[in-house]
Amino acid sequence: MRAVEKETAKRDWLPSMSVLKAYWSELNQDIAGTGLSITGPQHADVWRERYLVSRASTIASGTSEIQRNIIAERVLGLPR
């Protein structure tokens, strides 16, 4: 929501997207892991595939560690 507000106000919204990417990729991985652990055999293949894809999402477009570095430096203004 803040990224959209910043975009409409013509402010820099890219740092907000780093926060969103880090949060979503790890949340998605947790959801898929939970689904895989509680699902029955009829849905196991779907959750297994979703879990494997979710693992890749923490790597795609910058690993979670890189995203945290971007957040620390650009959003919070912390030194390197």
C-alpha positions in Angstrom: 0.0 0.0 0.0 2.8 2.4 0.9 4.6 1.6 -2.4 1.4 2.6 -4.3 1.0 5.8 -2.3 4.7 6.7 -3.0 4.3 6.0 -6.7 1.2 8.2 -7.0 3.1 10.9 -5.1 6.1 10.5 -7.4 8.4 9.5 -4.6 10.9 6.7 -4.6 8.9 3.4 -4.1 11.6 0.9 -4.9 12.8 0.4 -1.3 9.3 -0.4 -0.3 9.3 -3.2 -2.9 12.4 -4.7 -1.3 10.5 -5.0 2.0 7.5 -6.5 0.2 9.6 -9.0 -1.7 11.4 -10.2 1.4 8.2 -10.5 3.4 6.2 -12.2 0.6 8.8 -14.7 -0.4 9.4 -16.0 3.1 5.7 -16.0 4.0 5.0 -17.9 0.8 7.6 -20.5 1.8 6.1 -20.8 5.3 2.6 -21.3 3.8 3.7 -23.9 1.4 5.7 -25.8 4.1 2.7 -25.8 6.3 0.4 -27.0 3.5 2.9 -29.8 2.7 3.1 -30.9 6.3 -0.7 -31.0 6.9 -2.1 -32.1 3.6 -3.4 -35.5 2.7 -2.1 -37.8 0.0 -4.6 -36.5 -2.6 -3.0 -33.0 -2.5 0.6 -33.9 -1.7 1.8 -33.4 -5.2 0.3 -29.9 -5.5 1.8 -28.8 -2.2 5.2 -30.4 -3.0 5.4 -28.4 -6.2 4.3 -25.2 -4.5 6.9 -25.7 -1.8 9.7 -26.2 -4.3 8.6 -23.1 -6.2 8.4 -21.1 -3.0 12.0 -22.1 -2.2 13.1 -20.6 -5.5 11.2 -17.4 -4.8 13.6 -16.5 -1.9 16.4 -16.6 -4.5 14.8 -15.0 -7.5 15.3 -11.3 -8.0 17.8 -11.2 -5.1 18.1 -13.6 -2.2 16.4 -12.7 1.1 19.8 -11.8 2.6 20.5 -9.3 -0.3 17.0 -7.9 0.2 17.7 -7.4 3.9 20.9 -5.5 3.0 19.0 -3.3 0.6 16.4 -2.6 3.3 19.1 -1.8 5.9 21.1 0.5 3.7 18.4 2.2 1.5 15.3 2.2 3.7 16.7 2.4 7.2 19.8 4.4 6.3 22.1 2.1 8.2 25.9 2.0 7.3 27.4 -0.8 5.4 
